[in-house]
Structures are given as C-alpha cells and as structure tokens.
Amino acid sequence: VVVDDAAIRRVNREALGHDYETDVITFDLSTPGAGPVEGEIVVSSEFAAREAAERGHAAEAELLFYVCHGLLHLCGYDDAEPSARAAMLARQAGYLRELGYAVAP
C-alpha cells in the first residue's frame, strides 16, 4: 500500500504506538506452518521522495527499496541489531541493482 506521510504516521501510531512518520511498515499476515507467506507492506511516497532527494536518486528507486525491505521482513529477515540491519540493507541494494536501480543503503 502506497500512502502519504499522514497515513503512515496514523498506521505507525495505531499498530506500533509510534507517533511519527516512517518509510515502511510490514505486517506478517501468515499463519505459521500453513503455506505461503502473506503480508501487507505500507510505504510512504512522501518519505521516499524526501529521502531520494537527499540521497541523489529517483523517488521510484527509494520506494522500491522500501518494498524490498518489507518483503525481506516477510521472508524472516530482521534488522533489530546493527549488523543484521547492515546486511539487510546491503541485500536490498543488491536486489535493486539487479533490477537496474542504483540505491545506496
């Protein structure tokens, strides 16, 4: 789901108790042991546009970076620890490079 900053802030507050906008929120809707992974990924297009401008690449690439992040969470990756976060961001950047987008984590 692509939303604006106000909507992702509302989702962040209601679902996670964080009263601020963020880039991506992932909801794992899978039933453990019951087949394919299911989930919902919410990304902010406004957040992506700001970050892309600061990083010097297209907003589309930044948005895809967030979607990839959410997909990795659904696949079991975690970014709670700094080393795991660095590895996850590098994986995201690698996948986007394969799709033709240059995004530095």
Secondary structure by P-SEA (a helix, b strand, c coil): ccccaaaaaaaaaaccccccccccccccccccccccccbbbbbbaaaaaaaaaaacccaaaaaaaaaaaaaaaaaccccccaaaaaaaaaaaaaaaaaacccccc
